[in-house]
Amino acid sequence: MNKDYKTLGWMLIGFAVGLLIILAFVKRDYDSQATFLCERFQADNLDMKECPAHTSNTSWYITVAFGIAFLVLGIGAYLLFMPKQLIENVRKQFKPVDLTKLKDDEKKIYEIAKGKGGSVFQTDLIKETGFSKVKITRILDRLENDDVVERKRRGMTNIIVLK
C-alpha cells in the first residue's frame, strides 16, 4: 500500500514539473509578445489603456495554471513523504479480534483475509491453505458464529469479509 502512494506521488511530481516547464515557456513567450505590443503602442503615441497586453486576462490564466501546477506538486510531495502511520490509518480498520480464542486454522484464515485487505474469495482460501472445501466451510462457520467474518455470495463462490 505504501508503495502505491509513493508511485502516485512520483507520478504527480513528474506531471507537475513537466507542466511547470511548459508554463515557463508559455509565460516567457507571452511576456515577449506583451512587451512588443506595449512598445508599438508607445511608439505610435496611442493610449496605454487600449493596449491589448494590458486588457487581456491571459496573465491571470497563466497565474492560475502555475498555482494548479504547484498544488499538484505539493500533493505529489505529500504522498511521497506521507508518514507510515497515516497510511495505516487510511487502511480499513477491522473489528478487534482476540486471536487467543481462535484455533490455529482459524487464525490462519483470519491472517490471510487481513493480509489481503480484509476480503478474500473462499476458493482462494482453499488454494492458499491446502485445506479441503469442507474444512474451510467449517472453519468459516465457526468464524461467522464468533462474528469475525461475513460470507457474501459471489457467483459460484463466496467472498469472505472481515468485520
C-alpha positions as CSV (number, residue, x, y, z in Angstrom):
1,M,0.0,0.0,0.0
2,N,2.8,2.4,0.9
3,K,4.5,1.7,-2.5
4,D,1.3,2.7,-4.3
5,Y,1.2,6.1,-2.6
6,K,4.9,6.6,-3.4
7,T,4.4,5.7,-7.1
8,L,1.4,8.1,-7.3
9,G,3.5,10.8,-5.6
10,W,6.3,10.4,-8.1
11,M,3.9,10.5,-11.0
12,L,2.2,13.7,-9.7
13,I,5.6,15.3,-9.2
14,G,6.7,14.4,-12.7
15,F,3.5,15.7,-14.2
16,A,3.7,19.0,-12.2
17,V,7.4,19.5,-13.1
18,G,6.5,19.0,-16.8
19,L,3.6,21.4,-16.5
20,L,5.8,24.0,-14.8
21,I,8.4,23.8,-17.6
22,I,5.7,24.2,-20.3
23,L,4.1,27.1,-18.4
24,A,7.5,28.8,-18.1
25,F,7.9,28.7,-21.8
26,V,4.4,30.0,-22.4
27,K,4.9,32.8,-19.8
28,R,8.2,33.8,-21.5
29,D,6.6,33.9,-24.9
30,Y,3.5,35.8,-23.6
31,D,5.8,38.4,-21.9
32,S,7.8,39.0,-25.0
33,Q,4.6,39.5,-27.1
34,A,3.2,41.8,-24.4
35,T,6.4,43.8,-24.4
36,F,6.4,44.1,-28.2
37,L,2.7,45.3,-28.1
38,C,3.5,47.9,-25.4
39,E,6.5,49.2,-27.3
40,R,4.4,49.5,-30.5
41,F,1.6,51.4,-28.8
42,Q,4.1,53.7,-27.1
43,A,5.9,54.3,-30.4
44,D,2.6,55.1,-32.2
45,N,1.6,57.5,-29.3
46,L,-1.6,55.5,-28.6
47,D,-3.3,55.4,-25.2
48,M,-1.8,52.6,-23.0
49,K,-5.3,51.8,-21.6
50,E,-6.1,50.5,-25.1
51,C,-3.0,48.3,-25.3
52,P,-4.1,44.6,-25.8
53,A,-1.4,43.5,-23.4
54,H,-3.0,45.5,-20.6
55,T,-6.6,44.5,-21.3
56,S,-6.0,40.7,-21.7
57,N,-6.9,38.2,-19.0
58,T,-4.2,35.8,-20.2
59,S,-1.8,36.7,-17.5
60,W,-4.4,35.7,-14.9
61,Y,-5.0,32.3,-16.6
62,I,-1.2,31.7,-16.6
63,T,-1.0,32.6,-12.9
64,V,-3.9,30.2,-12.1
65,A,-2.2,27.4,-14.1
66,F,1.0,28.0,-12.2
67,G,-1.0,27.7,-8.9
68,I,-2.6,24.4,-10.0
69,A,0.8,23.1,-11.0
70,F,2.3,23.9,-7.6
71,L,-0.7,22.4,-5.9
72,V,-0.3,19.1,-7.8
73,L,3.5,19.3,-7.0
74,G,2.6,19.7,-3.3
75,I,0.2,16.8,-3.3
76,G,2.7,14.6,-5.0
77,A,5.4,15.5,-2.4
78,Y,2.9,14.9,0.4
79,L,2.1,11.4,-1.0
80,L,5.8,10.7,-1.5
81,F,6.7,11.6,2.1
82,M,3.5,10.6,3.8
83,P,4.1,9.1,7.2
84,K,3.6,5.3,7.5
85,Q,1.2,5.8,10.4
86,L,-1.1,7.9,8.3
87,I,-1.1,5.2,5.6
88,E,-2.1,2.6,8.2
89,N,-5.0,4.9,9.3
90,V,-6.1,5.1,5.6
91,R,-6.5,1.3,5.5
92,K,-9.8,-0.1,6.7
93,Q,-10.0,-0.7,10.4
94,F,-11.3,-4.1,11.3
95,K,-13.2,-5.2,14.4
96,P,-10.7,-6.1,17.1
97,V,-10.4,-9.9,17.5
98,D,-8.9,-11.8,20.4
99,L,-6.6,-14.2,18.5
100,T,-6.0,-16.2,21.6
101,K,-9.6,-17.5,21.4
102,L,-9.2,-18.7,17.8
103,K,-7.8,-22.1,16.9
104,D,-4.7,-22.3,14.7
105,D,-6.7,-23.0,11.5
106,E,-9.0,-20.1,12.3
107,K,-6.0,-17.8,12.9
108,K,-4.5,-18.8,9.5
109,I,-7.8,-17.9,7.7
110,Y,-8.1,-14.6,9.6
111,E,-4.5,-13.6,8.8
112,I,-4.9,-14.5,5.1
113,A,-8.0,-12.3,4.9
114,K,-6.4,-9.5,6.8
115,G,-3.3,-9.6,4.6
116,K,-5.5,-9.3,1.5
117,G,-7.1,-6.1,2.7
118,G,-10.0,-7.7,4.6
119,S,-11.6,-9.7,1.9
120,V,-10.8,-12.9,0.1
121,F,-12.6,-15.4,-2.1
122,Q,-13.3,-18.8,-0.5
123,T,-11.7,-20.6,-3.4
124,D,-8.5,-18.6,-2.8
125,L,-8.5,-19.7,0.8
126,I,-8.7,-23.3,-0.3
127,K,-5.8,-22.8,-2.7
128,E,-3.6,-20.9,-0.2
129,T,-4.2,-23.2,2.8
130,G,-4.4,-26.5,1.1
131,F,-7.5,-27.3,3.3
132,S,-10.4,-29.2,1.8
133,K,-13.6,-27.3,0.9
134,V,-15.4,-29.0,3.8
135,K,-12.7,-27.9,6.3
136,I,-12.8,-24.3,5.0
137,T,-16.5,-24.2,5.3
138,R,-16.5,-25.5,8.9
139,I,-13.8,-23.0,9.9
140,L,-15.7,-20.2,8.2
141,D,-18.9,-21.3,10.0
142,R,-17.1,-21.0,13.4
143,L,-15.6,-17.6,12.5
144,E,-19.0,-16.4,11.3
145,N,-20.6,-17.6,14.6
146,D,-17.9,-15.7,16.5
147,D,-18.8,-12.6,14.4
148,V,-15.3,-12.4,13.0
149,V,-16.1,-12.7,9.3
150,E,-19.1,-12.5,7.0
151,R,-19.7,-14.6,3.9
152,K,-21.2,-13.0,0.8
153,R,-22.3,-15.0,-2.2
154,R,-20.5,-14.0,-5.4
155,G,-21.3,-16.2,-8.4
156,M,-20.1,-19.8,-7.8
157,T,-18.1,-18.9,-4.7
158,N,-18.3,-16.8,-1.6
159,I,-16.2,-13.7,-0.7
160,I,-15.1,-13.7,2.9
161,V,-15.1,-10.2,4.5
162,L,-13.6,-9.3,7.9
163,K,-15.9,-7.4,10.2
